[in-house]
Amino acid sequence: MSVARPIAQGATITVPRQHVVTASTPLRMEPNMPQPPTPGTAARDATMPAAPPKRRTLRSVPYDRTVQRAAVGQWLLSVHPTPSAAQAEWDGDNGVAVLPLGTLFSAVRIPRWVVLSAIQLEEAHSGTLDRFLSEMLHGGPVISCQHEQRYYALTPADMPLRWHKAAADWARVGVEILGEDWLLGVPRLPADDQFGPPPASYWAVPMRRPGEVCEPADVARLIAAGVRADAFESATAQR
């Protein structure tokens, strides 16, 4: 027999009088039955805010240059068909890995005289030019090749396509945008304890984070400043 069953339609339900509870009928409480809440208590409990959870104390994670440098190196080497081979080139005596351009980043080749002209100096120490480049390019990564007397500003991979009109003008002063079909010698990232004169190829402005490149507009302003200052100096000398 089912404990619960539906009531037939039209049936009359008769409740014995002793089972009818009215407002004036006191309730009989069994010893083990829970006491009913005091009127108004449930409403107050519902409106009271719950106690806030205990906040966990987060430990501050220190900035680890070694970990960050490893992440940057892994990102750079990922453009090579065989990253392990490029890593071996970094670990060699030369410390320069030849990486293809046009996939993750491109490069703008800038003659040293353009940078000297932009800073309005006839000659300057490499450290002075490195700091100037870092300021002009807002920390964007730059590689210096002292043997060629050139700088290579790393830029977005699509810069050769987006800036092809400017590239035609820049070519007249020896500035060139390098993209697909170009290889670039990228030196290994400098260590914190590296001292002494920089090698023939080094990071004038190291890459700080994976994927960080120079803004093309900043590179264009640097080139314009150098070319404009050189043109002014040439015009002044001819007077």
SVG drawing of the C-alpha trace seen along z (x, -y; Angstrom):
<svg xmlns="http://www.w3.org/2000/svg" viewBox="-18 -81 104 83">
<polyline fill="none" stroke="black" stroke-width="0.4" points="0.0,0.0 1.3,-3.4 2.2,-5.8 1.0,-8.8 -1.7,-8.6 -3.8,-11.2 -7.2,-12.3 -10.0,-11.2 -11.9,-14.1 -15.1,-14.9 -14.3,-12.9 -15.1,-14.3 -12.3,-14.4 -13.4,-14.2 -10.9,-15.1 -11.6,-13.9 -12.2,-16.7 -9.3,-15.8 -7.0,-16.3 -8.2,-19.9 -5.8,-22.6 -7.2,-26.1 -5.5,-29.4 -6.7,-28.9 -5.5,-25.3 -2.2,-25.0 0.4,-22.8 1.7,-19.9 5.5,-19.6 7.1,-16.2 10.3,-16.2 12.6,-15.6 11.0,-17.9 12.9,-21.1 11.5,-24.3 9.8,-26.6 11.6,-29.9 10.6,-33.0 8.3,-35.2 10.5,-37.6 13.8,-35.7 13.7,-33.8 13.1,-37.1 16.0,-38.8 18.3,-35.9 17.4,-36.0 18.3,-39.7 21.5,-39.6 24.6,-39.4 26.6,-36.3 30.0,-36.4 32.6,-37.3 35.0,-34.4 38.5,-34.6 40.8,-36.2 43.9,-34.2 47.2,-35.9 49.0,-35.8 52.7,-35.7 54.5,-38.2 56.5,-36.5 59.8,-38.3 60.8,-39.2 63.2,-36.6 65.5,-37.9 66.8,-34.4 63.3,-33.0 62.3,-36.0 65.5,-35.8 64.8,-32.1 61.3,-32.9 62.6,-35.5 65.2,-33.2 62.7,-30.4 60.4,-32.8 63.2,-34.0 64.5,-30.6 61.0,-29.4 61.3,-31.0 64.1,-28.6 63.2,-25.4 65.4,-23.6 65.5,-25.6 68.0,-23.2 70.4,-24.0 70.0,-27.7 70.5,-27.2 73.8,-25.4 74.9,-28.5 74.1,-30.7 76.2,-28.3 79.1,-28.4 82.1,-30.8 80.5,-33.2 77.3,-33.5 75.2,-34.4 72.2,-32.4 71.1,-33.0 67.3,-33.4 64.8,-33.9 62.8,-37.1 59.2,-37.7 57.4,-35.2 57.3,-36.6 59.3,-39.8 61.1,-41.8 64.0,-44.2 64.9,-47.7 68.6,-48.2 69.7,-51.7 73.2,-53.1 75.1,-54.3 75.4,-57.8 71.6,-58.2 71.6,-57.6 74.5,-60.0 72.8,-62.6 69.6,-62.2 71.4,-62.7 73.3,-65.6 76.8,-64.2 79.7,-63.6 80.9,-60.7 79.7,-59.0 80.5,-55.9 78.3,-52.9 76.8,-53.1 75.6,-56.6 74.0,-55.6 72.4,-52.5 70.7,-54.7 69.6,-57.1 68.0,-54.3 66.3,-52.9 64.8,-56.3 63.7,-57.0 62.3,-53.6 60.7,-53.3 62.7,-50.2 62.1,-48.4 64.7,-45.8 67.7,-46.8 70.8,-44.7 74.1,-46.5 76.6,-45.2 79.8,-47.2 81.6,-45.6 78.9,-46.9 78.3,-50.1 74.6,-49.4 71.7,-48.9 68.8,-46.5 65.6,-47.5 63.2,-44.5 59.7,-45.4 56.4,-43.6 56.5,-40.9 54.1,-42.9 56.1,-46.1 57.6,-45.5 54.0,-45.4 52.6,-48.2 55.5,-50.6 56.6,-49.8 56.1,-53.4 58.3,-54.8 60.9,-52.1 61.4,-53.4 62.4,-56.8 64.5,-55.3 66.5,-53.3 68.1,-56.5 69.8,-57.0 70.8,-53.4 67.8,-52.4 66.2,-49.1 63.3,-47.0 64.1,-43.3 61.3,-40.8 60.8,-37.5 63.7,-36.0 66.1,-37.6 68.2,-36.1 69.4,-38.0 72.3,-37.2 70.8,-37.4 73.3,-37.4 72.5,-35.5 70.8,-37.5 73.2,-39.2 73.6,-37.9 73.3,-40.1 76.9,-39.6 78.2,-40.4 80.9,-43.1 83.6,-44.5 83.3,-45.9 80.5,-44.5 81.2,-41.9 81.0,-42.6 77.3,-41.9 75.3,-42.6 71.9,-43.7 72.1,-47.5 68.6,-47.4 67.7,-43.9 64.3,-42.3 62.6,-42.4 59.5,-40.2 58.6,-37.5 57.1,-39.2 58.2,-42.7 59.2,-44.7 59.7,-48.3 56.7,-50.4 57.1,-51.3 56.1,-54.9 58.9,-55.2 61.4,-53.8 60.1,-56.2 60.6,-59.2 64.2,-58.2 65.0,-57.9 63.3,-61.2 65.2,-63.0 68.5,-61.7 67.9,-62.5 66.5,-65.9 69.4,-66.8 71.9,-65.6 70.2,-67.6 70.2,-70.7 73.9,-70.2 74.8,-69.7 72.8,-72.8 74.5,-74.8 78.0,-73.6 77.4,-74.7 76.6,-78.3"/>
</svg>
